[in-house]
Amino acid sequence: MTNSGPNSVTAMQDETLPAATPQPSETHITAPRDRAPRALVFGASGYIGSNLVPRLRSEGLSVRAAARNRKVLEAREWQGVELAESDALNPTSLPGALAGMRSPPIG
């Protein structure tokens, strides 16, 4: 981004970024042998989420995509992606999106 004044921001042109290379210090999650690692993507209908979901699937992860509007997710026609209507800012909508998800071990 470029800043052309004290309070103005001009967006950069969309560029394709190279795939991130894992660094030795990064923690890698392994799943039980009977299933692929799972990822929950909140904001899956947005720009980043809509690119992240297919990337995670291509890496072999099982993905649950969550957004406030399920119809937007359905329009993506992702194969093998579980869809959940949930708003990360609305606690009453979270149990359905979080059901069955596990947090990775820390440390």
C-alpha positions as CSV (number, residue, x, y, z in Angstrom):
1,M,0.0,0.0,0.0
2,T,1.1,3.5,-0.6
3,N,0.3,6.5,1.6
4,S,-0.4,9.7,-0.4
5,G,-1.3,11.8,2.6
6,P,-1.7,11.7,6.4
7,N,-5.0,9.8,6.3
8,S,-5.3,8.3,2.9
9,V,-4.3,4.9,1.7
10,T,-4.2,3.6,-1.9
11,A,-4.4,-0.1,-2.4
12,M,-1.8,-2.0,-4.4
13,Q,-2.7,-3.9,-7.5
14,D,-3.6,-7.5,-6.9
15,E,-0.5,-9.6,-7.1
16,T,-0.1,-13.4,-6.9
17,L,2.1,-14.2,-4.0
18,P,4.4,-17.3,-3.9
19,A,3.5,-20.1,-1.6
20,A,4.8,-19.7,1.9
21,T,7.7,-22.0,2.7
22,P,7.4,-23.4,6.2
23,Q,10.2,-22.2,8.5
24,P,11.9,-24.7,10.9
25,S,10.6,-22.8,13.9
26,E,6.9,-23.2,12.8
27,T,4.8,-25.7,14.6
28,H,3.3,-28.4,12.3
29,I,0.1,-30.2,13.3
30,T,-0.3,-33.8,12.7
31,A,-3.7,-35.5,12.8
32,P,-4.6,-39.0,14.0
33,R,-3.9,-41.6,11.3
34,D,-7.6,-42.2,10.7
35,R,-8.4,-38.6,9.4
36,A,-6.8,-35.6,7.7
37,P,-6.0,-32.5,9.7
38,R,-9.0,-30.2,10.0
39,A,-9.2,-26.5,9.6
40,L,-12.0,-24.0,10.5
41,V,-11.9,-20.9,8.4
42,F,-14.0,-18.0,9.7
43,G,-14.7,-15.3,7.1
44,A,-14.6,-17.9,4.3
45,S,-16.8,-15.7,2.1
46,G,-14.3,-12.8,2.1
47,Y,-11.3,-12.3,-0.1
48,I,-8.7,-14.1,2.1
49,G,-11.0,-16.9,3.3
50,S,-12.3,-17.6,-0.2
51,N,-8.7,-18.1,-1.4
52,L,-7.6,-19.9,1.8
53,V,-10.3,-22.6,1.7
54,P,-9.3,-24.1,-1.7
55,R,-5.6,-23.8,-0.7
56,L,-6.1,-25.8,2.5
57,R,-8.1,-28.5,0.5
58,S,-5.3,-28.8,-2.0
59,E,-2.9,-29.4,0.9
60,G,-5.1,-32.3,2.0
61,L,-6.8,-30.7,5.0
62,S,-10.4,-31.3,5.8
63,V,-12.0,-27.8,5.8
64,R,-15.1,-26.3,7.5
65,A,-15.9,-22.9,6.0
66,A,-17.8,-20.4,8.2
67,A,-19.4,-17.1,7.3
68,R,-22.4,-15.0,8.3
69,N,-24.3,-15.9,5.1
70,R,-24.3,-19.6,4.2
71,K,-25.7,-18.8,0.7
72,V,-22.5,-17.0,-0.2
73,L,-20.6,-20.1,0.7
74,E,-22.9,-22.4,-1.2
75,A,-22.4,-20.3,-4.3
76,R,-18.6,-21.1,-4.2
77,E,-19.5,-24.7,-5.0
78,W,-16.5,-26.0,-3.1
79,Q,-16.2,-29.8,-3.3
80,G,-15.5,-31.6,0.0
81,V,-15.9,-28.5,2.2
82,E,-18.2,-28.5,5.2
83,L,-20.2,-25.2,5.4
84,A,-21.3,-23.5,8.6
85,E,-23.3,-20.3,9.1
86,S,-21.7,-18.5,12.0
87,D,-20.6,-15.0,13.0
88,A,-17.3,-14.9,15.0
89,L,-18.7,-11.8,16.8
90,N,-21.9,-13.5,17.8
91,P,-21.2,-16.1,20.6
92,T,-24.6,-17.8,20.2
93,S,-23.7,-18.8,16.6
94,L,-20.3,-20.4,17.5
95,P,-21.2,-23.8,18.8
96,G,-22.3,-25.1,15.4
97,A,-19.1,-23.9,13.7
98,L,-16.9,-25.2,16.5
99,A,-18.5,-28.6,17.1
100,G,-16.0,-31.4,16.7
101,M,-13.0,-29.1,16.1
102,R,-9.9,-29.5,18.2
103,S,-7.3,-26.9,19.1
104,P,-3.7,-27.8,18.3
105,P,-1.4,-28.6,21.2
106,I,0.7,-25.6,22.3
107,G,4.4,-25.9,23.0
